[in-house]
């Protein structure tokens, strides 16, 4: 079965927040109960993000993550 790839476009901030979320989510019990196919898809997404987001190894990672979260929070009225 052929499995063609797709390309997603995210801002650096979106990718940074998503990578941080996946890092945290993979440690939760809920993640461990997901169907294996879902877990594998999320692992692959996480790996792709880790290879694409330079800020993950930036010494200012936590400040950059907080700033990216603030931008995303600005899109939602809480």
N, C-alpha and C positions, 0 to 999 in steps of 0.2 A: 504494500500500500504506500503510495507516494504521500509524503508529508511536507508540502511546501511551507516555506517560512513567510512570516509577515514582518513588517516594520512598524513599530510604535514610536510616536513622537511625544516626549515629555519634556517639561522644563527641567533644568538641573535641580531646582528646588523640589519639584514634584517627585523626581527620581530619588532624591536624598531622603525625603519623608517616607516614600514607599519602601525603600531599602531598610530604613530604621524600623518601620512597622513589621516587615517580614522577619527581621532579626528577632524582634520581641515575640511575634506570633509563633514562630517555630519552637519557642520554649513553653508555650501554653499547652495544657492538656487537650484543649479543643483541637489544636492542630494535629495531635497524635491520633485523634479519633477519626480524622477525615479519611475518605476513600484514598487509596494509594495513588490513584491517577491524579487527584486534586493536589495531594502533597508533592508529587513529582513535578507537576506543572508549576507550583509555587516555588519549589527548589530551583527549577530552571530559570524562572523569572528573577529570583533573587540572585542567582549566579550571574545572569546577564547584567543586572544592575550593578553588582559589585565590580564587574569588569568595565563598566561605562562611567561610573560616577567617581571622579577623582577626589572629590571632597571627603570621601569616606576615610581617607588617610591623612587629611589635613589636620594640623595641630589645633585649628580653630573649629573642629568638627561640631562640637556642641553648640557653639554660637551660630554657626551656619545652619544647623538643624533647627534651632529655635527661631531663627529669622525666616526660614522656609515655612515652618509651621505657622508663624504669624501671618505670612502672606496668604496661605491657604485658609486660615481661619477668617480672613477678611472677605472671603467669598460667601461665607455663611453667616446669617444673622442668628446669633445664639440667644 
